Amino acid sequence: MKFPIVYELCSGVFYKIPEQSSSNWQIIKQSDYNVLIAKEYLYTKWLETGLLKDFMYKIIAFMGENFMLIISQRDNIICHLEHLHTYIDDNEAISFGLALEQSRKILGEDIALQDGIFVEKYSLILPTFSTIESISDELLLGKWITGGINVPITSTKRIAQLSLLKEQTIAKLAKEDIKEKKAKHSSQVNKEEVFALPGRIELTKFFNEHIIDIIQNEERYRALGIDFPSSIILYGPPGSGKTHAVNKLVDFLNWPCYRIEASSVASPYIHETSKKNSRSF
């Protein structure tokens, strides 16, 4: 797509250098509008699926080709899903969840959406029909909310740690009842069981006092103004049992465990390693 800069696409909407683009689509942002431009090959597929209604788009002709325009106000997101946000508020999370649910109902289960385009105004995610392998909608929703971390929305406690969303919002997106969730969590952490690491007395004591007891008696600690620690670092030489201790802990708590290799976050560029770390943990 090679429209001249400041070419008037339609009344009051002018072309400018796109902020996001591919061979079949472009997204441009103006002071008042967000605009999605799609080639005929792509928008024909969208029309065939039944995703779009007549009032949602305009068709324009330029240099012998037809293009589709989808225009929204600047405060309504149009964004390719690879361009993840670093902060998602409750309203945007709910809006994205609704778009994902609505689009999936129309498209069925076979079409991948993680490379799609989120059009908030119409609560739609428009697929780009690439050959990328599909992921679950639960994982896609979790990645959008956390800025790219591979955590499904159903891992509600992890989502709460990685975002600023309210508990009710996360439960709604995960389609869980809060009371049922708390009852389920209470049953998972059996207060009658005792956590132990044979031969590691000090580490066992530390885990019990600083992690397990806080989880098992959450309301009591909250009344004292004590919340769960954001992170814990285990230090020791290779083979000292750090990974084994963590695996035993998460097994006892019945929590998910995610392994991140140093090679996936290290970078030769200044500040890039710390940035990747902040997005991963």
N, C-alpha and C positions, 0 to 999 in steps of 0.2 A: 504494500500500500504506500504509494508515494504522492500523497496530497501535498500541495504547496502549503507552506506555513502561512497561517492566518486565512486559509481558504475557508469560506463560509459553508459548512456542511449542511446546515439548515438555519432557519431564522434565529439569529443571535448566538449561534454555536459555531465557533471557529476552530479549525484544526491547529494543533501545536505538536511539538515533539512528544511522542508517547512516553509515559512513565513505565508502562508494562506492555510487552508486545510479543508476538509470535508470528509465524508465517501467515496465519489465517485470522488473526485478531489483534487489536490494539486497544489500550485503555489510555485516554487522555484526561487530564484533570485541569479544570479552569477555576477561576475564583468562585464561580457560582454553580458549576456543573461538573459531574463526572460523566464521561461518555465512553461507551463500548462500541467499537467499530468491528464488524465481522464480515468476512468474505462470503460470497454466495454459497460456496461449498459447505461452510460450517453452519451458516444460519438455515440452510435448507434442511440439514439434519435436525436442528432444533425444532423447526416447524413440523417435521415428520413425527417427532416424538410426542408432540402435543404440549410441549412445555410453555410455549409462548402464545399469548392472545393478541389479537390485532391492535389493541390500544397500547401495547407495551413497546412497540418499535416503529421505526420509520425506514423505508427503503429509498436509497438515493442511487443515482447513476453518476459515474465519473469515468471518463476515458474508456467508454464501451463496457464497463463492468458495473455490476450491482453490488451495493453494500448495505448492511443493516446497521442502524444506529439505535442504541438503547441509551436513553438520557435520564439522569436522575439529579436531584439537588446534591450539592457538595456534601451535606451531612448524611447522605445515604451511600453506603459503601458499594463501590464496584471494584472488585479486587480478585486477581488470580490467586489461587490458594497456596501457591509457592511463596507468595509475598506475605509471610505471616507477621502478625502484629506482636509487639512486645508487651502490650497491655490490652486486656479485654475486660470491659465492664459487664455487669449483669445483663443489661439490656441488649448489648451486642451479642453476648453469648446465647441468650434466648432467641434472638433474631436469627443467628446462624443455625441453631438447632432446629428451628421451625423450617428454615429454607432447606436444610438437609432432609428432614422428614418429608416435606411436601414434594421435593424433587424425586426422592426415592420412590414414593408412591406412584408417580407418573412413569418413571423410567424402568422400574423393576430392579432386580438384584444384579443383573449382569453387567451394567455399565459403570465403569470406574468414575468416581467423582473427585478423587484427591488432586487431580490436575484440572479441576473445573474453575469456573469464574463465578464468584459470589455476587449476586445482584440483590442487595438488601431491599430495595424499593418494592420488588415483586416477590420477595421470599423465595428465591430460586438459586440453585447452583447449576450453571450451564456446563455440561461436560464438553471437553475438547476432543474427545474420541481418539486419544493417543493409545499406543499399545502398552502403556504402563500397567503393571499388575495391580489389580484392585486390592484395597485394604478395607477392613470393616468400617462401617459408619461410626461405630463407637470409638474406634481408634482415630478416625479422621476428626471427629468432634473434639476429642481430647488433645490432639495435636494443634488444632486451631486455638483452643483456649490457652494452652501452655506455651504457645510460640514455637512449636515444632518438636516437642519432646514426645517420644513414643509411649504415651500413657493413655489407655482407653478411658472414656468418661465414666465407665462403671467402676474404676478404681477411685472411688469418691474421696477417700482420705488423702490419697496422693495428689489428686486434682486440687483439693483444698490447700495443700501445702505449696503447690506450684502456681497458684493463682490467688486473686483477691476476691473471688466470687463468694457470695453468701452460701451458707449451707443449704438453704431452701432452693436456691437456684441450681446448685449442683445436683441435688436430689431430683429436681424436676427434669433436668436434662438427662439424668441417668434413669429416669422413670422409676425411682425408688420412693417408697413412703418413708419419711424420716423416722417415725416411731419404729417401723419394721427394721430399718437400718440399724438403729441403736440397739434394738433387741438382738439382732443378728450379731452385731459387734460384741455385745456382752457375752453371748454364748460362745463366741470364738475364743475369747480370753477367759479361760476357766480359772477363777480365783483359788480353787482348791489345788490346782497343779502348782508345782514348784519348779522354776527354771534352774538348771544347774549345768555347768561345764566341768566335767570331771578333770581334776588336776589343775583347774584355773580358778582358785578360790577368790582372788581379788577381782578378776574380771566378772565372775559370777555375781559378786556382791555389787559391783558397779552397775551392771545391767539391771539387777533387781531394784536397786535404790533409785537410779536416775532415769530408767526407761519403763520397766514393767510396772512398778508400783504407781507411777504417774498415770499410766494407761488404765490400770485396774481401778484406780480411785480418782478418776478425772474430775468429778464434781468437787471433791474435797480440796484438791490442789487448786482448782480454779478459784474457789472461795478464798484461798490464800494468795491469789495473784500469781500462781506458778503455772506456766504453760509448758507444753512439750518442747524439748530443745530442738532447735532448727537443724543441727547437724552434730555428729560425733565422729572424731577421727581416731582410728586405731593405728598405732605406730609400732613397728617391729620389723625385724629382718625377715626375708623370705622363708617360708616354712614354719613360722612361729604360731600359725593357727588363726590368723586374723579372719580370713575368708570363712573358715570352718565355724568360728564363733558367730559371725554375722548370719550364716546360714541356719545355725541352730536357733538364733534369736528370732528370725523371721518365721521359721517353722513353728516355734512356740506361739508367736503372735498370730499366725496364719495371715501374714501380710505378703503382698507381692514383693519381689526383689528384682532390681534392674542393675545389670552390670555394664559399666562404662569403661572402656579401655582408654589409657592415656593417649594412645595414638589418634583417637577420635576427637580429642579436644586440643591437643598440642598444636601450636602454630609458630612459624618463624617470625611472624609479624608482631610488632609491639601492640600490646593490649588485647590482641585477638584471642590468646589463650584464656585470659581471665574472662573475656566476653563469652566464649564458648562454655566455660565452666559455669558461669552464672545462668546460662540457658539450660544447662544439663541437670543441675541439682535443685 
